[in-house]
Amino acid sequence: AVHGSAPDIAGKGIANPTALIFAGVLMLRHLCEDEAADRVMAAVAGAIASGTARTADLGGTSTTAEFTDAVISRL
C-alpha cells in the first residue's frame, strides 16, 4: 500500500486487494517460501476465475472483504 492512501475510497470496501496480496507473495518468495507463495497465487487466480469473486474494477460486485474471503477459502 505504498502508492497512496486513496482517501476517496477509504473505508468503502471497494478496493481490489490483489496487488497487496501479490506483495505478500513476493515477500514469501524472498523468504524462500515458494510453496506458500504458489498456494496464494493459485488461490487468487481461482477466486478471479470463479467469476463470483470480482471487485468492481474487474467487472464484479464483490467488496474487498468478500474477495479476500474467497481467496482465503481457497488456501
PDB file of N, CA, C and O in Angstrom:
ATOM      1  N   ALA A   1       0.837  -1.186   0.000  1.00  0.00           N
ATOM      2  CA  ALA A   1       0.000   0.000   0.000  1.00  0.00           C
ATOM      3  C   ALA A   1       0.875   1.241   0.000  1.00  0.00           C
ATOM      4  O   ALA A   1       0.722   2.106   0.862  1.00  0.00           O
ATOM      5  N   VAL A   2       1.774   1.336  -0.939  1.00  0.00           N
ATOM      6  CA  VAL A   2       2.711   2.454  -0.956  1.00  0.00           C
ATOM      7  C   VAL A   2       2.390   3.494  -2.012  1.00  0.00           C
ATOM      8  O   VAL A   2       3.104   4.491  -2.123  1.00  0.00           O
ATOM      9  N   HIS A   3       1.346   3.292  -2.785  1.00  0.00           N
ATOM     10  CA  HIS A   3       1.070   4.207  -3.886  1.00  0.00           C
ATOM     11  C   HIS A   3       0.127   5.334  -3.521  1.00  0.00           C
ATOM     12  O   HIS A   3      -0.192   6.159  -4.378  1.00  0.00           O
ATOM     13  N   GLY A   4      -0.321   5.398  -2.307  1.00  0.00           N
ATOM     14  CA  GLY A   4      -1.191   6.479  -1.880  1.00  0.00           C
ATOM     15  C   GLY A   4      -2.277   5.959  -0.973  1.00  0.00           C
ATOM     16  O   GLY A   4      -2.522   4.756  -0.885  1.00  0.00           O
ATOM     17  N   SER A   5      -2.914   6.881  -0.309  1.00  0.00           N
ATOM     18  CA  SER A   5      -3.913   6.481   0.678  1.00  0.00           C
ATOM     19  C   SER A   5      -5.304   6.322   0.090  1.00  0.00           C
ATOM     20  O   SER A   5      -6.161   5.700   0.718  1.00  0.00           O
ATOM     21  N   ALA A   6      -5.557   6.865  -1.098  1.00  0.00           N
ATOM     22  CA  ALA A   6      -6.867   6.789  -1.760  1.00  0.00           C
ATOM     23  C   ALA A   6      -7.993   7.160  -0.798  1.00  0.00           C
ATOM     24  O   ALA A   6      -8.894   6.355  -0.564  1.00  0.00           O
ATOM     25  N   PRO A   7      -7.951   8.366  -0.240  1.00  0.00           N
ATOM     26  CA  PRO A   7      -8.960   8.747   0.747  1.00  0.00           C
ATOM     27  C   PRO A   7     -10.384   8.731   0.205  1.00  0.00           C
ATOM     28  O   PRO A   7     -11.339   8.614   0.974  1.00  0.00           O
ATOM     29  N   ASP A   8     -10.533   8.846  -1.103  1.00  0.00           N
ATOM     30  CA  ASP A   8     -11.879   8.841  -1.686  1.00  0.00           C
ATOM     31  C   ASP A   8     -12.557   7.479  -1.593  1.00  0.00           C
ATOM     32  O   ASP A   8     -13.783   7.401  -1.668  1.00  0.00           O
ATOM     33  N   ILE A   9     -11.789   6.407  -1.433  1.00  0.00           N
ATOM     34  CA  ILE A   9     -12.401   5.076  -1.318  1.00  0.00           C
ATOM     35  C   ILE A   9     -12.129   4.418   0.030  1.00  0.00           C
ATOM     36  O   ILE A   9     -12.569   3.295   0.276  1.00  0.00           O
ATOM     37  N   ALA A  10     -11.409   5.111   0.897  1.00  0.00           N
ATOM     38  CA  ALA A  10     -11.069   4.546   2.211  1.00  0.00           C
ATOM     39  C   ALA A  10     -12.330   4.190   2.989  1.00  0.00           C
ATOM     40  O   ALA A  10     -13.251   4.998   3.115  1.00  0.00           O
ATOM     41  N   GLY A  11     -12.353   2.969   3.504  1.00  0.00           N
ATOM     42  CA  GLY A  11     -13.458   2.519   4.332  1.00  0.00           C
ATOM     43  C   GLY A  11     -14.711   2.101   3.592  1.00  0.00           C
ATOM     44  O   GLY A  11     -15.702   1.724   4.218  1.00  0.00           O
ATOM     45  N   LYS A  12     -14.684   2.160   2.262  1.00  0.00           N
ATOM     46  CA  LYS A  12     -15.871   1.808   1.473  1.00  0.00           C
ATOM     47  C   LYS A  12     -15.912   0.341   1.065  1.00  0.00           C
ATOM     48  O   LYS A  12     -16.945  -0.149   0.608  1.00  0.00           O
ATOM     49  N   GLY A  13     -14.795  -0.363   1.227  1.00  0.00           N
ATOM     50  CA  GLY A  13     -14.763  -1.777   0.870  1.00  0.00           C
ATOM     51  C   GLY A  13     -14.804  -2.034  -0.620  1.00  0.00           C
ATOM     52  O   GLY A  13     -15.300  -3.072  -1.059  1.00  0.00           O
ATOM     53  N   ILE A  14     -14.283  -1.089  -1.413  1.00  0.00           N
ATOM     54  CA  ILE A  14     -14.345  -1.251  -2.870  1.00  0.00           C
ATOM     55  C   ILE A  14     -12.972  -1.419  -3.512  1.00  0.00           C
ATOM     56  O   ILE A  14     -12.869  -1.542  -4.732  1.00  0.00           O
ATOM     57  N   ALA A  15     -11.928  -1.423  -2.707  1.00  0.00           N
ATOM     58  CA  ALA A  15     -10.579  -1.576  -3.254  1.00  0.00           C
ATOM     59  C   ALA A  15     -10.314  -3.030  -3.638  1.00  0.00           C
ATOM     60  O   ALA A  15     -10.782  -3.957  -2.975  1.00  0.00           O
ATOM     61  N   ASN A  16      -9.565  -3.211  -4.705  1.00  0.00           N
ATOM     62  CA  ASN A  16      -9.139  -4.544  -5.124  1.00  0.00           C
ATOM     63  C   ASN A  16      -7.844  -4.860  -4.361  1.00  0.00           C
ATOM     64  O   ASN A  16      -6.841  -4.172  -4.549  1.00  0.00           O
ATOM     65  N   PRO A  17      -7.852  -5.889  -3.507  1.00  0.00           N
ATOM     66  CA  PRO A  17      -6.678  -6.189  -2.691  1.00  0.00           C
ATOM     67  C   PRO A  17      -5.613  -7.037  -3.386  1.00  0.00           C
ATOM     68  O   PRO A  17      -4.628  -7.421  -2.755  1.00  0.00           O
ATOM     69  N   THR A  18      -5.792  -7.331  -4.665  1.00  0.00           N
ATOM     70  CA  THR A  18      -4.885  -8.240  -5.363  1.00  0.00           C
ATOM     71  C   THR A  18      -3.432  -7.778  -5.312  1.00  0.00           C
ATOM     72  O   THR A  18      -2.545  -8.584  -5.032  1.00  0.00           O
ATOM     73  N   ALA A  19      -3.170  -6.509  -5.574  1.00  0.00           N
ATOM     74  CA  ALA A  19      -1.785  -6.025  -5.580  1.00  0.00           C
ATOM     75  C   ALA A  19      -1.142  -6.177  -4.207  1.00  0.00           C
ATOM     76  O   ALA A  19       0.034  -6.527  -4.106  1.00  0.00           O
ATOM     77  N   LEU A  20      -1.896  -5.919  -3.167  1.00  0.00           N
ATOM     78  CA  LEU A  20      -1.361  -6.067  -1.815  1.00  0.00           C
ATOM     79  C   LEU A  20      -1.080  -7.531  -1.499  1.00  0.00           C
ATOM     80  O   LEU A  20      -0.078  -7.855  -0.860  1.00  0.00           O
ATOM     81  N   ILE A  21      -1.968  -8.412  -1.949  1.00  0.00           N
ATOM     82  CA  ILE A  21      -1.749  -9.849  -1.756  1.00  0.00           C
ATOM     83  C   ILE A  21      -0.513 -10.298  -2.528  1.00  0.00           C
ATOM     84  O   ILE A  21       0.290 -11.085  -2.026  1.00  0.00           O
ATOM     85  N   PHE A  22      -0.362  -9.790  -3.761  1.00  0.00           N
ATOM     86  CA  PHE A  22       0.813 -10.152  -4.556  1.00  0.00           C
ATOM     87  C   PHE A  22       2.100  -9.649  -3.906  1.00  0.00           C
ATOM     88  O   PHE A  22       3.143 -10.290  -4.033  1.00  0.00           O
ATOM     89  N   ALA A  23       2.046  -8.520  -3.217  1.00  0.00           N
ATOM     90  CA  ALA A  23       3.225  -8.045  -2.485  1.00  0.00           C
ATOM     91  C   ALA A  23       3.603  -9.056  -1.406  1.00  0.00           C
ATOM     92  O   ALA A  23       4.783  -9.293  -1.148  1.00  0.00           O
ATOM     93  N   GLY A  24       2.600  -9.642  -0.786  1.00  0.00           N
ATOM     94  CA  GLY A  24       2.858 -10.697   0.192  1.00  0.00           C
ATOM     95  C   GLY A  24       3.489 -11.919  -0.448  1.00  0.00           C
ATOM     96  O   GLY A  24       4.351 -12.569   0.145  1.00  0.00           O
ATOM     97  N   VAL A  25       3.050 -12.230  -1.671  1.00  0.00           N
ATOM     98  CA  VAL A  25       3.636 -13.351  -2.420  1.00  0.00           C
ATOM     99  C   VAL A  25       5.121 -13.085  -2.671  1.00  0.00           C
ATOM    100  O   VAL A  25       5.952 -13.978  -2.510  1.00  0.00           O
ATOM    101  N   LEU A  26       5.446 -11.865  -3.063  1.00  0.00           N
ATOM    102  CA  LEU A  26       6.853 -11.523  -3.291  1.00  0.00           C
ATOM    103  C   LEU A  26       7.671 -11.665  -2.011  1.00  0.00           C
ATOM    104  O   LEU A  26       8.814 -12.121  -2.046  1.00  0.00           O
ATOM    105  N   MET A  27       7.083 -11.274  -0.885  1.00  0.00           N
ATOM    106  CA  MET A  27       7.775 -11.441   0.386  1.00  0.00           C
ATOM    107  C   MET A  27       8.019 -12.922   0.673  1.00  0.00           C
ATOM    108  O   MET A  27       9.110 -13.307   1.095  1.00  0.00           O
ATOM    109  N   LEU A  28       6.994 -13.750   0.442  1.00  0.00           N
ATOM    110  CA  LEU A  28       7.150 -15.189   0.661  1.00  0.00           C
ATOM    111  C   LEU A  28       8.263 -15.757  -0.221  1.00  0.00           C
ATOM    112  O   LEU A  28       9.058 -16.578   0.236  1.00  0.00           O
ATOM    113  N   ARG A  29       8.320 -15.324  -1.474  1.00  0.00           N
ATOM    114  CA  ARG A  29       9.377 -15.810  -2.374  1.00  0.00           C
ATOM    115  C   ARG A  29      10.756 -15.363  -1.876  1.00  0.00           C
ATOM    116  O   ARG A  29      11.719 -16.128  -1.926  1.00  0.00           O
ATOM    117  N   HIS A  30      10.841 -14.128  -1.399  1.00  0.00           N
ATOM    118  CA  HIS A  30      12.103 -13.623  -0.854  1.00  0.00           C
ATOM    119  C   HIS A  30      12.556 -14.469   0.334  1.00  0.00           C
ATOM    120  O   HIS A  30      13.753 -14.660   0.550  1.00  0.00           O
ATOM    121  N   LEU A  31      11.597 -14.969   1.094  1.00  0.00           N
ATOM    122  CA  LEU A  31      11.898 -15.804   2.256  1.00  0.00           C
ATOM    123  C   LEU A  31      12.047 -17.281   1.887  1.00  0.00           C
ATOM    124  O   LEU A  31      12.129 -18.146   2.759  1.00  0.00           O
ATOM    125  N   CYS A  32      12.080 -17.554   0.573  1.00  0.00           N
ATOM    126  CA  CYS A  32      12.211 -18.920   0.050  1.00  0.00           C
ATOM    127  C   CYS A  32      11.041 -19.812   0.462  1.00  0.00           C
ATOM    128  O   CYS A  32      11.203 -21.020   0.633  1.00  0.00           O
ATOM    129  N   GLU A  33       9.881 -19.218   0.616  1.00  0.00           N
ATOM    130  CA  GLU A  33       8.648 -19.947   0.928  1.00  0.00           C
ATOM    131  C   GLU A  33       7.838 -20.090  -0.363  1.00  0.00           C
ATOM    132  O   GLU A  33       6.695 -19.641  -0.453  1.00  0.00           O
ATOM    133  N   ASP A  34       8.460 -20.725  -1.357  1.00  0.00           N
ATOM    134  CA  ASP A  34       7.856 -20.812  -2.682  1.00  0.00           C
ATOM    135  C   ASP A  34       6.552 -21.601  -2.699  1.00  0.00           C
ATOM    136  O   ASP A  34       5.632 -21.251  -3.438  1.00  0.00           O
ATOM    137  N   GLU A  35       6.459 -22.648  -1.906  1.00  0.00           N
ATOM    138  CA  GLU A  35       5.223 -23.434  -1.878  1.00  0.00           C
ATOM    139  C   GLU A  35       4.055 -22.586  -1.369  1.00  0.00           C
ATOM    140  O   GLU A  35       2.960 -22.629  -1.929  1.00  0.00           O
ATOM    141  N   ALA A  36       4.292 -21.829  -0.324  1.00  0.00           N
ATOM    142  CA  ALA A  36       3.249 -20.949   0.210  1.00  0.00           C
ATOM    143  C   ALA A  36       2.887 -19.871  -0.807  1.00  0.00           C
ATOM    144  O   ALA A  36       1.712 -19.553  -0.991  1.00  0.00           O
ATOM    145  N   ALA A  37       3.901 -19.310  -1.466  1.00  0.00           N
ATOM    146  CA  ALA A  37       3.654 -18.288  -2.483  1.00  0.00           C
ATOM    147  C   ALA A  37       2.816 -18.853  -3.623  1.00  0.00           C
ATOM    148  O   ALA A  37       1.893 -18.197  -4.106  1.00  0.00           O
ATOM    149  N   ASP A  38       3.135 -20.061  -4.049  1.00  0.00           N
ATOM    150  CA  ASP A  38       2.370 -20.703  -5.125  1.00  0.00           C
ATOM    151  C   ASP A  38       0.921 -20.936  -4.712  1.00  0.00           C
ATOM    152  O   ASP A  38       0.006 -20.770  -5.519  1.00  0.00           O
ATOM    153  N   ARG A  39       0.718 -21.319  -3.460  1.00  0.00           N
ATOM    154  CA  ARG A  39      -0.650 -21.556  -2.968  1.00  0.00           C
ATOM    155  C   ARG A  39      -1.461 -20.265  -2.964  1.00  0.00           C
ATOM    156  O   ARG A  39      -2.633 -20.264  -3.342  1.00  0.00           O
ATOM    157  N   VAL A  40      -0.843 -19.175  -2.540  1.00  0.00           N
ATOM    158  CA  VAL A  40      -1.549 -17.891  -2.520  1.00  0.00           C
ATOM    159  C   VAL A  40      -1.872 -17.447  -3.946  1.00  0.00           C
ATOM    160  O   VAL A  40      -2.985 -16.999  -4.220  1.00  0.00           O
ATOM    161  N   MET A  41      -0.912 -17.571  -4.846  1.00  0.00           N
ATOM    162  CA  MET A  41      -1.152 -17.198  -6.249  1.00  0.00           C
ATOM    163  C   MET A  41      -2.290 -18.016  -6.841  1.00  0.00           C
ATOM    164  O   MET A  41      -3.150 -17.472  -7.534  1.00  0.00           O
ATOM    165  N   ALA A  42      -2.301 -19.310  -6.574  1.00  0.00           N
ATOM    166  CA  ALA A  42      -3.364 -20.175  -7.087  1.00  0.00           C
ATOM    167  C   ALA A  42      -4.711 -19.796  -6.481  1.00  0.00           C
ATOM    168  O   ALA A  42      -5.736 -19.856  -7.159  1.00  0.00           O
ATOM    169  N   ALA A  43      -4.712 -19.411  -5.222  1.00  0.00           N
ATOM    170  CA  ALA A  43      -5.957 -19.013  -4.564  1.00  0.00           C
ATOM    171  C   ALA A  43      -6.519 -17.736  -5.178  1.00  0.00           C
ATOM    172  O   ALA A  43      -7.727 -17.629  -5.387  1.00  0.00           O
ATOM    173  N   VAL A  44      -5.657 -16.772  -5.466  1.00  0.00           N
ATOM    174  CA  VAL A  44      -6.108 -15.533  -6.106  1.00  0.00           C
ATOM    175  C   VAL A  44      -6.639 -15.833  -7.504  1.00  0.00           C
ATOM    176  O   VAL A  44      -7.713 -15.363  -7.878  1.00  0.00           O
ATOM    177  N   ALA A  45      -5.885 -16.615  -8.273  1.00  0.00           N
ATOM    178  CA  ALA A  45      -6.321 -16.965  -9.628  1.00  0.00           C
ATOM    179  C   ALA A  45      -7.646 -17.708  -9.599  1.00  0.00           C
ATOM    180  O   ALA A  45      -8.517 -17.456 -10.432  1.00  0.00           O
ATOM    181  N   GLY A  46      -7.805 -18.614  -8.654  1.00  0.00           N
ATOM    182  CA  GLY A  46      -9.046 -19.367  -8.535  1.00  0.00           C
ATOM    183  C   GLY A  46     -10.223 -18.488  -8.174  1.00  0.00           C
ATOM    184  O   GLY A  46     -11.325 -18.666  -8.693  1.00  0.00           O
ATOM    185  N   ALA A  47      -9.988 -17.537  -7.283  1.00  0.00           N
ATOM    186  CA  ALA A  47     -11.058 -16.619  -6.889  1.00  0.00           C
ATOM    187  C   ALA A  47     -11.517 -15.785  -8.078  1.00  0.00           C
ATOM    188  O   ALA A  47     -12.716 -15.609  -8.293  1.00  0.00           O
ATOM    189  N   ILE A  48     -10.570 -15.277  -8.844  1.00  0.00           N
ATOM    190  CA  ILE A  48     -10.919 -14.462 -10.009  1.00  0.00           C
ATOM    191  C   ILE A  48     -11.576 -15.319 -11.083  1.00  0.00           C
ATOM    192  O   ILE A  48     -12.575 -14.910 -11.675  1.00  0.00           O
ATOM    193  N   ALA A  49     -11.027 -16.500 -11.341  1.00  0.00           N
ATOM    194  CA  ALA A  49     -11.563 -17.381 -12.384  1.00  0.00           C
ATOM    195  C   ALA A  49     -12.973 -17.859 -12.069  1.00  0.00           C
ATOM    196  O   ALA A  49     -13.747 -18.154 -12.980  1.00  0.00           O
ATOM    197  N   SER A  50     -13.310 -17.936 -10.793  1.00  0.00           N
ATOM    198  CA  SER A  50     -14.645 -18.417 -10.420  1.00  0.00           C
ATOM    199  C   SER A  50     -15.738 -17.501 -10.948  1.00  0.00           C
ATOM    200  O   SER A  50     -16.869 -17.932 -11.172  1.00  0.00           O
ATOM    201  N   GLY A  51     -15.394 -16.240 -11.143  1.00  0.00           N
ATOM    202  CA  GLY A  51     -16.375 -15.280 -11.627  1.00  0.00           C
ATOM    203  C   GLY A  51     -17.300 -14.762 -10.536  1.00  0.00           C
ATOM    204  O   GLY A  51     -18.041 -13.805 -10.759  1.00  0.00           O
ATOM    205  N   THR A  52     -17.266 -15.376  -9.371  1.00  0.00           N
ATOM    206  CA  THR A  52     -18.144 -14.943  -8.284  1.00  0.00           C
ATOM    207  C   THR A  52     -17.438 -14.017  -7.311  1.00  0.00           C
ATOM    208  O   THR A  52     -18.083 -13.416  -6.452  1.00  0.00           O
ATOM    209  N   ALA A  53     -16.138 -13.894  -7.429  1.00  0.00           N
ATOM    210  CA  ALA A  53     -15.365 -13.036  -6.533  1.00  0.00           C
ATOM    211  C   ALA A  53     -14.550 -12.054  -7.360  1.00  0.00           C
ATOM    212  O   ALA A  53     -13.360 -12.252  -7.605  1.00  0.00           O
ATOM    213  N   ARG A  54     -15.220 -10.998  -7.779  1.00  0.00           N
ATOM    214  CA  ARG A  54     -14.535  -9.959  -8.546  1.00  0.00           C
ATOM    215  C   ARG A  54     -14.951  -8.599  -8.021  1.00  0.00           C
ATOM    216  O   ARG A  54     -16.134  -8.319  -7.832  1.00  0.00           O
ATOM    217  N   THR A  55     -13.955  -7.763  -7.792  1.00  0.00           N
ATOM    218  CA  THR A  55     -14.249  -6.404  -7.360  1.00  0.00           C
ATOM    219  C   THR A  55     -14.717  -5.597  -8.569  1.00  0.00           C
ATOM    220  O   THR A  55     -14.620  -6.059  -9.706  1.00  0.00           O
ATOM    221  N   ALA A  56     -15.222  -4.399  -8.322  1.00  0.00           N
ATOM    222  CA  ALA A  56     -15.821  -3.588  -9.386  1.00  0.00           C
ATOM    223  C   ALA A  56     -14.865  -3.330 -10.547  1.00  0.00           C
ATOM    224  O   ALA A  56     -15.291  -3.308 -11.702  1.00  0.00           O
ATOM    225  N   ASP A  57     -13.580  -3.136 -10.257  1.00  0.00           N
ATOM    226  CA  ASP A  57     -12.624  -2.863 -11.332  1.00  0.00           C
ATOM    227  C   ASP A  57     -12.421  -4.067 -12.246  1.00  0.00           C
ATOM    228  O   ASP A  57     -11.878  -3.931 -13.342  1.00  0.00           O
ATOM    229  N   LEU A  58     -12.854  -5.245 -11.799  1.00  0.00           N
ATOM    230  CA  LEU A  58     -12.773  -6.464 -12.613  1.00  0.00           C
ATOM    231  C   LEU A  58     -14.140  -6.842 -13.174  1.00  0.00           C
ATOM    232  O   LEU A  58     -14.324  -7.944 -13.691  1.00  0.00           O
ATOM    233  N   GLY A  59     -15.096  -5.919 -13.068  1.00  0.00           N
ATOM    234  CA  GLY A  59     -16.423  -6.162 -13.616  1.00  0.00           C
ATOM    235  C   GLY A  59     -17.377  -6.875 -12.682  1.00  0.00           C
ATOM    236  O   GLY A  59     -18.431  -7.345 -13.113  1.00  0.00           O
ATOM    237  N   GLY A  60     -17.026  -6.963 -11.412  1.00  0.00           N
ATOM    238  CA  GLY A  60     -17.872  -7.662 -10.449  1.00  0.00           C
ATOM    239  C   GLY A  60     -18.484  -6.734  -9.427  1.00  0.00           C
ATOM    240  O   GLY A  60     -18.452  -5.512  -9.565  1.00  0.00           O
ATOM    241  N   THR A  61     -19.038  -7.338  -8.406  1.00  0.00           N
ATOM    242  CA  THR A  61     -19.695  -6.567  -7.347  1.00  0.00           C
ATOM    243  C   THR A  61     -19.169  -6.921  -5.958  1.00  0.00           C
ATOM    244  O   THR A  61     -19.713  -6.450  -4.959  1.00  0.00           O
ATOM    245  N   SER A  62     -18.138  -7.729  -5.879  1.00  0.00           N
ATOM    246  CA  SER A  62     -17.600  -8.144  -4.583  1.00  0.00           C
ATOM    247  C   SER A  62     -16.936  -6.978  -3.860  1.00  0.00           C
ATOM    248  O   SER A  62     -16.314  -6.115  -4.478  1.00  0.00           O
ATOM    249  N   THR A  63     -17.082  -6.972  -2.553  1.00  0.00           N
ATOM    250  CA  THR A  63     -16.361  -5.997  -1.739  1.00  0.00           C
ATOM    251  C   THR A  63     -14.931  -6.494  -1.528  1.00  0.00           C
ATOM    252  O   THR A  63     -14.590  -7.625  -1.875  1.00  0.00           O
ATOM    253  N   THR A  64     -14.123  -5.639  -0.965  1.00  0.00           N
ATOM    254  CA  THR A  64     -12.751  -6.028  -0.637  1.00  0.00           C
ATOM    255  C   THR A  64     -12.752  -7.256   0.268  1.00  0.00           C
ATOM    256  O   THR A  64     -11.993  -8.199   0.044  1.00  0.00           O
ATOM    257  N   ALA A  65     -13.600  -7.242   1.282  1.00  0.00           N
ATOM    258  CA  ALA A  65     -13.665  -8.360   2.234  1.00  0.00           C
ATOM    259  C   ALA A  65     -14.173  -9.632   1.570  1.00  0.00           C
ATOM    260  O   ALA A  65     -13.658 -10.716   1.844  1.00  0.00           O
ATOM    261  N   GLU A  66     -15.173  -9.520   0.702  1.00  0.00           N
ATOM    262  CA  GLU A  66     -15.706 -10.705   0.021  1.00  0.00           C
ATOM    263  C   GLU A  66     -14.653 -11.334  -0.880  1.00  0.00           C
ATOM    264  O   GLU A  66     -14.517 -12.557  -0.923  1.00  0.00           O
ATOM    265  N   PHE A  67     -13.912 -10.501  -1.599  1.00  0.00           N
ATOM    266  CA  PHE A  67     -12.851 -11.021  -2.458  1.00  0.00           C
ATOM    267  C   PHE A  67     -11.781 -11.703  -1.613  1.00  0.00           C
ATOM    268  O   PHE A  67     -11.332 -12.803  -1.934  1.00  0.00           O
ATOM    269  N   THR A  68     -11.377 -11.042  -0.533  1.00  0.00           N
ATOM    270  CA  THR A  68     -10.361 -11.611   0.349  1.00  0.00           C
ATOM    271  C   THR A  68     -10.829 -12.930   0.944  1.00  0.00           C
ATOM    272  O   THR A  68     -10.054 -13.883   1.024  1.00  0.00           O
ATOM    273  N   ASP A  69     -12.084 -12.997   1.361  1.00  0.00           N
ATOM    274  CA  ASP A  69     -12.637 -14.245   1.902  1.00  0.00           C
ATOM    275  C   ASP A  69     -12.615 -15.355   0.859  1.00  0.00           C
ATOM    276  O   ASP A  69     -12.353 -16.512   1.188  1.00  0.00           O
ATOM    277  N   ALA A  70     -12.891 -15.007  -0.403  1.00  0.00           N
ATOM    278  CA  ALA A  70     -12.864 -16.005  -1.474  1.00  0.00           C
ATOM    279  C   ALA A  70     -11.454 -16.548  -1.671  1.00  0.00           C
ATOM    280  O   ALA A  70     -11.272 -17.739  -1.920  1.00  0.00           O
ATOM    281  N   VAL A  71     -10.465 -15.679  -1.559  1.00  0.00           N
ATOM    282  CA  VAL A  71      -9.071 -16.121  -1.668  1.00  0.00           C
ATOM    283  C   VAL A  71      -8.723 -17.022  -0.483  1.00  0.00           C
ATOM    284  O   VAL A  71      -8.156 -18.100  -0.665  1.00  0.00           O
ATOM    285  N   ILE A  72      -9.057 -16.588   0.707  1.00  0.00           N
ATOM    286  CA  ILE A  72      -8.745 -17.367   1.915  1.00  0.00           C
ATOM    287  C   ILE A  72      -9.387 -18.745   1.863  1.00  0.00           C
ATOM    288  O   ILE A  72      -8.773 -19.732   2.269  1.00  0.00           O
ATOM    289  N   SER A  73     -10.609 -18.818   1.370  1.00  0.00           N
ATOM    290  CA  SER A  73     -11.306 -20.111   1.325  1.00  0.00           C
ATOM    291  C   SER A  73     -10.634 -21.099   0.381  1.00  0.00           C
ATOM    292  O   SER A  73     -10.878 -22.303   0.465  1.00  0.00           O
ATOM    293  N   ARG A  74      -9.789 -20.599  -0.517  1.00  0.00           N
ATOM    294  CA  ARG A  74      -9.092 -21.468  -1.466  1.00  0.00           C
ATOM    295  C   ARG A  74      -7.702 -21.870  -0.985  1.00  0.00           C
ATOM    296  O   ARG A  74      -7.001 -22.621  -1.664  1.00  0.00           O
ATOM    297  N   LEU A  75      -7.309 -21.382   0.161  1.00  0.00           N
ATOM    298  CA  LEU A  75      -5.974 -21.720   0.683  1.00  0.00           C
ATOM    299  C   LEU A  75      -5.992 -23.038   1.435  1.00  0.00           C
ATOM    300  O   LEU A  75      -4.957 -23.475   1.939  1.00  0.00           O
TER     301      LEU A  75
END
